[in-house]
Amino acid sequence: MDSSLIIMWLGFALAGYSVVGNDSIQTLGTFLSSNEKRSWLVLWFFAASILTATMIYGWYHYSGDVSYGRLSKYPLPASFAWYYLLPPVVLMALTRTGIPVSTSFMILTFFNPENLGEMVKKSVYGYALAFIVAIVVYLVISKLVEKYFIETEPSRREMQFWVPLQWLSTGFLWSQWLIQDFANIFVYLPRSLSGTGLAISLSLLLLLLAYIFYSKGGAIQSIVKSKTNTVDIRSATIIDFLYGLVLYFFKELSNVPMSTTWVFVGLLAGREIAIHLRLEQKLSKKIGRMVFMDLGKIFFGLMISILLVFVIQFLSR
C-alpha cells in the first residue's frame, strides 16, 4: 500500500481520536455528568445515532463532503508526509492533560495557514457572544431558577419533564457541534468520500465515541465538573441549549471553521460570573482565577498551533 495512503488514514484515525476525545466533551460533558447512573451503552447509542444521521445527511446533500462545505479552502495535499501526523499526536498529548485546546487551530491550520486569521476572528467573536449571552441569561434566571436547582433535588415528577428535554437539547447541540467539527477530522480524507470511505470512517468514529463514553469523558471532563452545579440535569439542559443556539448562529453565519472550544469556555465563564454575582453579590478571587486560567489554556493551545505551523513548514522544506 502507498505510504501516503497509510499516513492519510492514520492521520484521520488520530485526528478522530483527538477531536472526539477533546472537543466532544464540550457538548456531551454535561450530558455525561447528569446521567452518570445510566449505562454508558445507552448514552453511546443515543449520541451514535445522531452522529450517524448528521454524517450521512452531509455526505448525501454535499456530494460526498461530510464537512458541510467547510473544507472548501483546505485542499487535500498531493501526498502526505510523516509530519502531517504531528498535529493530532500533539493534540492527543494535550488532551490527556485536560487542556481545552482548539482542534480547529491545531489541525486545520497546517493544511492552509493563510486561513488562520479568519478562524481566530470568528472564534473570538464566538467566545465574546457566548460570554455575553451567558451573563445576560444567567443574571436573569440565577436568582430564581439556578438558586432553586442548587438548593433542591429534582423530584420524580420533575424528572419526567427534564429528562426528555435534556436529551433533546443535547441532541440539538451534538448535531450543531458535529457540523462544525467534522472538518477537523475529515481534512485528512478526500473532499468527496465514496460509499466505502463513508462506511469505514463512520465505523471508526463510532468506536472512538464508544471509548469516550466507556471512560466517562476522560481528563477534559474535569473542566465541566469544576463549574457550579453542572451535574444537575436541569442546569445541564439550559447550558446545552444555549451552547447549541450559539453554534447554530455561527453555522448559519458562514462556512469558515471556528473553535467550538472557545465558544464553550466563553459560555461557562459568563455563566459562572453571573451566578456568583446574583447569588453572592460579589466575585471571589477564586472565580476570577478560574475564568482567566481557562482563557489562558485556550490561548496556550492557539500558541502551540501557530508554533507547530512553523515547525511543519520547516520540516517540509
C-alpha positions in Angstrom: 0.0 0.0 0.0 1.2 3.5 -0.8 2.8 5.2 2.2 0.9 8.4 1.6 -2.4 6.5 1.7 -1.4 4.9 5.0 -0.5 8.3 6.5 -3.8 9.7 5.2 -5.9 7.1 7.0 -3.6 7.1 10.1 -3.9 10.9 10.2 -7.7 10.5 10.0 -7.7 8.0 12.8 -5.5 10.1 15.1 -7.5 13.2 14.3 -10.7 11.4 15.0 -9.5 10.2 18.4 -8.1 13.6 19.3 -11.2 15.6 18.3 -13.7 13.1 19.8 -11.6 12.9 23.0 -11.1 16.6 23.3 -13.9 18.6 21.8 -16.9 16.2 22.1 -16.8 16.5 25.9 -17.7 20.2 25.5 -21.0 19.1 24.1 -21.5 15.8 25.9 -19.8 16.6 29.2 -22.9 17.9 31.0 -24.9 15.1 29.5 -22.4 12.5 30.9 -22.3 14.3 34.3 -26.0 14.4 34.8 -26.6 10.8 33.5 -23.8 9.1 35.4 -26.2 6.4 36.8 -27.3 5.3 33.3 -25.5 2.6 31.3 -22.8 4.1 29.1 -24.1 1.9 26.2 -27.5 3.7 26.3 -25.8 7.1 26.2 -23.4 6.0 23.5 -26.3 4.6 21.3 -28.1 8.0 21.6 -25.0 10.0 20.6 -24.0 7.5 17.9 -27.5 7.7 16.3 -27.2 11.5 15.9 -23.6 11.3 14.7 -24.6 8.7 12.0 -27.6 10.8 10.8 -25.6 14.1 10.7 -22.8 12.5 8.8 -24.9 10.7 6.3 -27.0 13.8 5.7 -23.9 15.9 5.0 -22.5 13.2 2.7 -25.7 13.0 0.7 -26.5 16.7 0.4 -22.9 17.9 -0.2 -21.9 15.4 -2.8 -19.8 13.2 -0.5 -18.4 16.1 1.6 -19.3 15.3 5.2 -17.7 18.6 6.4 -20.8 20.5 5.1 -18.6 22.6 2.7 -16.2 23.8 5.5 -13.1 22.4 3.8 -13.6 24.3 0.5 -10.5 26.4 1.4 -8.4 23.4 2.6 -7.3 21.4 -0.5 -6.1 17.8 0.1 -2.3 17.6 -0.3 -1.0 15.8 -3.3 0.8 13.4 -1.0 1.0 13.0 2.8 4.4 13.1 4.5 5.0 11.8 8.0 4.9 15.3 9.6 1.2 15.6 8.8 0.7 13.2 11.8 2.2 15.8 14.2 -0.9 17.9 14.8 -3.2 15.1 16.0 -0.4 13.5 18.0 0.4 16.8 19.9 -3.4 17.3 20.4 -3.7 13.8 21.9 -0.9 14.6 24.3 -2.5 17.8 25.4 -5.9 16.1 25.7 -4.5 13.7 28.2 -3.6 16.6 30.5 -7.2 18.1 30.3 -6.1 21.3 28.5 -9.0 22.5 26.3 -7.1 23.3 23.2 -8.8 24.1 19.9 -8.7 21.3 17.3 -9.6 23.8 14.6 -6.4 25.7 15.2 -4.3 22.7 15.9 -5.2 20.7 12.8 -6.7 22.9 10.1 -4.0 25.5 10.2 -1.5 23.0 8.9 -3.4 22.4 5.8 -3.8 26.1 5.0 -2.1 28.6 7.4 -3.5 31.6 5.4 -7.0 30.9 6.9 -5.8 31.2 10.5 -6.7 34.9 10.7 -10.3 34.2 9.7 -10.6 31.3 12.1 -9.2 33.3 15.0 -11.5 36.2 14.3 -14.6 34.0 14.1 -13.6 32.1 17.3 -13.0 35.4 19.3 -16.5 36.5 18.2 -17.8 33.1 19.3 -16.2 33.4 22.8 -17.5 37.0 23.2 -21.0 36.2 22.1 -21.3 33.1 24.3 -19.8 35.0 27.2 -22.3 37.9 26.8 -25.3 35.6 26.2 -24.5 33.5 29.3 -24.1 36.6 31.5 -27.4 38.1 30.3 -29.4 34.8 30.6 -28.0 33.8 34.0 -28.3 37.3 35.5 -32.0 36.9 34.8 -32.5 33.3 35.9 -29.9 32.7 38.6 -31.8 34.3 41.5 -34.9 32.1 41.0 -34.1 29.2 38.7 -30.4 28.3 39.4 -30.8 29.0 43.1 -33.7 26.6 43.2 -31.7 24.0 41.2 -28.8 24.3 43.7 -30.9 24.0 46.8 -33.3 21.2 45.7 -33.0 17.8 44.2 -35.3 17.2 41.2 -38.4 15.3 42.1 -39.6 12.2 40.2 -42.3 14.3 38.6 -39.8 17.0 37.6 -37.5 14.3 36.1 -40.3 13.2 33.8 -40.2 16.7 32.3 -36.4 17.4 32.4 -35.1 14.0 31.1 -36.6 14.2 27.6 -35.9 17.9 27.5 -32.2 17.4 28.3 -31.9 14.6 25.7 -33.5 16.9 23.1 -31.2 19.8 23.9 -28.2 17.5 23.9 -29.2 16.1 20.5 -29.6 19.6 19.1 -26.2 20.7 20.5 -24.4 17.5 19.4 -25.6 17.8 15.8 -24.5 21.5 15.6 -21.1 20.7 17.1 -20.6 17.8 14.6 -21.4 20.1 11.7 -18.6 22.5 12.9 -16.0 19.9 13.9 -16.3 17.3 11.2 -13.9 19.5 9.2 -11.2 18.9 11.8 -11.4 15.2 11.3 -12.1 14.8 7.6 -9.5 17.2 6.5 -7.3 14.1 6.1 -9.7 12.4 3.7 -10.8 13.2 0.1 -13.3 16.0 0.0 -15.8 13.7 -1.7 -16.0 10.3 0.0 -17.1 7.2 -1.7 -19.6 4.9 -0.1 -16.9 2.6 1.2 -14.9 5.6 2.6 -18.1 6.8 4.4 -18.7 3.3 5.9 -15.1 2.9 7.1 -14.8 6.4 8.6 -18.2 6.2 10.3 -17.4 2.9 11.9 -14.1 4.2 13.2 -15.7 7.3 14.7 -18.4 5.2 16.4 -15.8 3.0 18.0 -13.9 6.1 19.3 -17.1 7.6 20.6 -17.8 4.3 22.5 -14.4 4.5 24.2 -15.1 8.1 25.3 -18.5 7.1 26.9 -16.9 4.0 28.4 -14.1 6.1 30.0 -16.8 8.7 31.2 -15.2 11.6 29.4 -11.5 11.3 30.4 -9.4 14.2 31.7 -11.1 17.0 29.9 -14.4 16.2 31.8 -12.9 17.8 34.9 -13.4 21.3 33.3 -17.1 20.7 33.2 -17.4 19.3 36.7 -15.4 22.2 38.2 -18.2 24.6 37.4 -21.3 25.4 39.6 -24.0 22.7 39.6 -23.3 21.3 36.1 -24.2 17.8 37.2 -27.8 18.8 37.8 -29.8 17.7 34.8 -31.9 20.9 34.8 -28.8 23.1 34.7 -27.2 20.9 32.1 -30.2 21.2 29.8 -30.0 25.0 29.9 -26.3 25.0 29.2 -26.6 22.6 26.2 -29.5 24.6 24.7 -27.6 27.9 24.9 -24.4 26.4 23.5 -26.3 24.8 20.7 -28.0 28.1 19.8 -24.7 30.0 19.6 -23.2 27.3 17.4 -26.3 27.3 15.2 -25.9 31.1 14.7 -22.3 30.8 13.6 -23.1 27.8 11.4 -25.6 29.9 9.5 -23.3 33.0 9.5 -20.5 31.5 7.3 -18.7 28.3 6.3 -15.4 29.4 7.9 -14.3 26.8 10.5 -14.2 28.1 14.1 -13.1 26.9 17.5 -16.0 25.4 19.4 -13.7 25.2 22.4 -13.6 29.0 22.6 -17.4 29.2 22.5 -17.7 26.5 25.2 -15.2 28.2 27.5 -16.9 31.6 27.0 -20.3 30.2 27.8 -19.1 28.6 31.1 -17.2 31.7 32.1 -20.1 34.0 31.6 -22.4 31.6 33.4 -20.0 31.3 36.4 -19.7 35.1 36.7 -23.4 35.8 36.5 -24.3 33.1 39.0 -21.9 34.4 41.6 -22.9 38.0 41.1 -26.6 37.2 41.6 -26.3 34.7 44.4 -23.3 36.1 46.3 -23.4 39.7 45.2 -19.7 39.6 44.5 -16.9 37.9 42.5 -14.3 36.0 44.6 -10.7 35.7 43.6 -11.3 32.0 43.0 -13.8 32.6 40.3 -11.7 35.3 38.6 -8.7 32.9 38.7 -10.8 30.1 37.2 -12.0 32.2 34.3 -8.6 33.5 33.5 -7.0 30.1 33.8 -9.5 28.6 31.3 -8.9 31.5 29.0 -5.2 31.1 29.4 -5.4 27.5 28.4 -7.2 28.2 25.1 -4.7 30.9 24.2 -1.9 28.4 25.1 -3.5 26.0 22.6 -3.5 28.7 20.0 0.2 29.5 20.5 1.0 25.8 20.3 -0.9 25.6 17.0 0.9 28.6 15.5 4.3 27.2 16.7 3.6 23.8 15.1 2.8 25.5 11.8 6.3 26.9 11.6 7.8 23.6 12.7 5.9 21.6 9.9 6.8 24.3 7.3 10.4 23.9 8.3 10.3 20.1 8.1 8.5 20.2 4.7 11.4 22.1 3.2 
